[in-house]
Amino acid sequence: MQVLQVQLEVGPDPAEVGRARRWARSRLAGCGIGDDEPLAETLILLISELVTNAVVHTGCPAVLRMLFGEPGVRVEVADASDRAPSPRQAAGDDTGGRGLELVDGLADRWGWQREGAGKRIWCEIDREEKAAEGIADAAAGGSEIHDPNREPRVYL
């Protein structure tokens, strides 16, 4: 199986999130995933959430990776913080605290693992139909329960 991996170093500045989205859009287009496709929209939202979490909650630089292969796309964000990701229950008026809930609702699988002194958070999207379903479910307030026992696909 052939896999294309691209990566971007992200500084510890919230302005970097926009740069990461622009970079990801150009890489998706280069792999034949059009800007207007549900898969692209879902991936950009996932990237935005994971990079925002890394930049805002750790204050550390991060590395964004996208791996393109079969059956889909894997997104990884690695940072130097050893603090585990912590899903929160946001109240109705809260302006934050929904990021990992969105990741859980949109991705086919997601998880995290320690990596050296830091960690890597990853998510995977298998197919375009799932991405479109995920956007509709997230908009309706539904979410799949995160199952930490689900095995990630191996991208070599």
TIBALUM-279372 format. One line per field, with one value per residue (C-alpha): residue number from 1; x, y, z. Coordinates in nm, 2 decimals, padded with zeros to 4 digits. Example, Ala and Ser with C-alpha at 12.3 -4.5 7.8 and 13.67 -1.06 7.14 Angstrom:
<atoms>
pos <- c(1 | 2)
px <- c(01.23 | 01.37)
py <- c(-00.45 | -00.11)
pz <- c(00.78 | 00.71)
</atoms>
This chain:
<atoms>
pos <- c(1 | 2 | 3 | 4 | 5 | 6 | 7 | 8 | 9 | 10 | 11 | 12 | 13 | 14 | 15 | 16 | 17 | 18 | 19 | 20 | 21 | 22 | 23 | 24 | 25 | 26 | 27 | 28 | 29 | 30 | 31 | 32 | 33 | 34 | 35 | 36 | 37 | 38 | 39 | 40 | 41 | 42 | 43 | 44 | 45 | 46 | 47 | 48 | 49 | 50 | 51 | 52 | 53 | 54 | 55 | 56 | 57 | 58 | 59 | 60 | 61 | 62 | 63 | 64 | 65 | 66 | 67 | 68 | 69 | 70 | 71 | 72 | 73 | 74 | 75 | 76 | 77 | 78 | 79 | 80 | 81 | 82 | 83 | 84 | 85 | 86 | 87 | 88 | 89 | 90 | 91 | 92 | 93 | 94 | 95 | 96 | 97 | 98 | 99 | 100 | 101 | 102 | 103 | 104 | 105 | 106 | 107 | 108 | 109 | 110 | 111 | 112 | 113 | 114 | 115 | 116 | 117 | 118 | 119 | 120 | 121 | 122 | 123 | 124 | 125 | 126 | 127 | 128 | 129 | 130 | 131 | 132 | 133 | 134 | 135 | 136 | 137 | 138 | 139 | 140 | 141 | 142 | 143 | 144 | 145 | 146 | 147 | 148 | 149 | 150 | 151 | 152 | 153 | 154 | 155 | 156)
px <- c(00.00 | 00.14 | 00.10 | 00.18 | 00.28 | 00.31 | 00.38 | 00.39 | 00.56 | 00.32 | 00.44 | 00.28 | 00.07 | -00.31 | -00.25 | -00.08 | -00.42 | -00.52 | -00.19 | -00.23 | -00.58 | -00.45 | -00.16 | -00.39 | -00.63 | -00.35 | -00.23 | -00.58 | -00.62 | -00.28 | -00.42 | -00.73 | -00.97 | -01.16 | -01.23 | -01.60 | -01.61 | -01.75 | -01.43 | -01.22 | -01.45 | -01.44 | -01.07 | -01.02 | -01.25 | -01.06 | -00.72 | -00.84 | -00.96 | -00.65 | -00.41 | -00.60 | -00.59 | -00.22 | -00.15 | -00.39 | -00.38 | -00.01 | 00.16 | 00.41 | 00.51 | 00.34 | 00.38 | 00.08 | 00.09 | -00.15 | -00.12 | -00.30 | -00.36 | -00.63 | -00.89 | -00.87 | -00.68 | -00.51 | -00.44 | -00.19 | -00.08 | 00.23 | 00.34 | 00.59 | 00.34 | 00.30 | -00.06 | -00.32 | -00.61 | -00.91 | -01.26 | -01.48 | -01.85 | -01.92 | -02.23 | -02.46 | -02.30 | -01.94 | -01.72 | -01.49 | -01.47 | -01.63 | -01.32 | -01.27 | -01.64 | -01.64 | -01.34 | -01.52 | -01.83 | -01.66 | -01.37 | -01.40 | -01.14 | -00.93 | -00.70 | -00.37 | -00.04 | 00.26 | 00.55 | 00.89 | 00.83 | 00.51 | 00.21 | 00.05 | -00.33 | -00.46 | -00.78 | -00.88 | -01.15 | -01.22 | -01.44 | -01.63 | -01.97 | -01.87 | -01.74 | -02.07 | -02.26 | -02.03 | -02.10 | -02.48 | -02.46 | -02.24 | -02.48 | -02.77 | -02.59 | -02.53 | -02.20 | -02.06 | -01.91 | -01.53 | -01.41 | -01.05 | -01.03 | -01.08 | -00.76 | -00.61 | -00.52 | -00.15 | 00.00 | 00.36)
py <- c(00.00 | 00.34 | 00.62 | 00.99 | 01.18 | 01.56 | 01.76 | 02.12 | 02.27 | 02.49 | 02.76 | 02.82 | 03.11 | 03.10 | 03.27 | 02.95 | 02.77 | 02.97 | 02.90 | 02.52 | 02.53 | 02.70 | 02.46 | 02.16 | 02.29 | 02.31 | 01.96 | 01.82 | 01.98 | 01.84 | 01.49 | 01.54 | 01.62 | 01.93 | 02.22 | 02.18 | 01.80 | 01.70 | 01.50 | 01.82 | 02.02 | 01.76 | 01.72 | 02.10 | 02.11 | 01.82 | 01.99 | 02.32 | 02.16 | 01.95 | 02.23 | 02.48 | 02.24 | 02.19 | 02.57 | 02.70 | 02.43 | 02.35 | 02.67 | 02.45 | 02.42 | 02.13 | 01.92 | 01.86 | 01.55 | 01.42 | 01.07 | 00.98 | 00.61 | 00.35 | 00.36 | 00.73 | 01.01 | 01.02 | 01.35 | 01.37 | 01.66 | 01.60 | 01.84 | 01.85 | 01.87 | 01.56 | 01.67 | 01.42 | 01.55 | 01.59 | 01.60 | 01.86 | 01.90 | 02.25 | 02.44 | 02.60 | 02.95 | 02.83 | 02.95 | 02.65 | 02.30 | 02.12 | 02.03 | 01.67 | 01.61 | 01.73 | 01.51 | 01.22 | 01.29 | 01.34 | 01.09 | 00.72 | 00.67 | 00.89 | 00.86 | 00.97 | 00.82 | 00.94 | 01.02 | 01.09 | 01.37 | 01.48 | 01.32 | 01.26 | 01.30 | 01.13 | 01.08 | 00.90 | 00.94 | 00.63 | 00.76 | 01.06 | 00.92 | 00.90 | 01.26 | 01.38 | 01.18 | 01.32 | 01.68 | 01.61 | 01.43 | 01.70 | 01.97 | 01.78 | 01.74 | 01.37 | 01.20 | 00.85 | 00.73 | 00.73 | 00.37 | 00.37 | 00.00 | 00.07 | -00.01 | 00.26 | 00.17 | 00.13 | 00.38 | 00.30)
pz <- c(00.00 | -00.10 | 00.15 | 00.10 | 00.41 | 00.44 | 00.75 | 00.87 | 01.17 | 01.37 | 01.61 | 01.95 | 01.82 | 01.76 | 01.42 | 01.31 | 01.30 | 01.00 | 00.83 | 00.90 | 00.74 | 00.43 | 00.41 | 00.45 | 00.18 | -00.07 | 00.02 | -00.01 | -00.35 | -00.46 | -00.37 | -00.57 | -00.28 | -00.39 | -00.15 | -00.19 | -00.11 | 00.22 | 00.30 | 00.26 | 00.48 | 00.75 | 00.74 | 00.76 | 01.06 | 01.23 | 01.16 | 01.29 | 01.61 | 01.67 | 01.59 | 01.80 | 02.10 | 02.06 | 02.03 | 02.29 | 02.56 | 02.55 | 02.44 | 02.26 | 01.89 | 01.72 | 01.40 | 01.18 | 00.96 | 00.70 | 00.56 | 00.25 | 00.17 | 00.16 | 00.29 | 00.37 | 00.54 | 00.88 | 01.06 | 01.34 | 01.56 | 01.78 | 02.05 | 02.33 | 02.62 | 02.83 | 02.93 | 02.81 | 02.60 | 02.82 | 02.66 | 02.84 | 02.86 | 02.74 | 02.87 | 02.62 | 02.64 | 02.66 | 02.37 | 02.39 | 02.51 | 02.22 | 02.01 | 02.11 | 02.09 | 01.73 | 01.66 | 01.81 | 01.60 | 01.27 | 01.26 | 01.20 | 01.47 | 01.69 | 01.99 | 02.13 | 02.25 | 02.43 | 02.20 | 02.37 | 02.62 | 02.44 | 02.27 | 01.94 | 01.88 | 01.56 | 01.38 | 01.06 | 00.80 | 00.58 | 00.31 | 00.18 | 00.28 | 00.65 | 00.63 | 00.50 | 00.77 | 01.04 | 00.95 | 00.95 | 01.29 | 01.45 | 01.32 | 01.47 | 01.80 | 01.77 | 01.84 | 01.83 | 02.16 | 02.15 | 02.19 | 02.30 | 02.22 | 01.84 | 01.66 | 01.44 | 01.08 | 01.03 | 00.79 | 00.70)
</atoms>
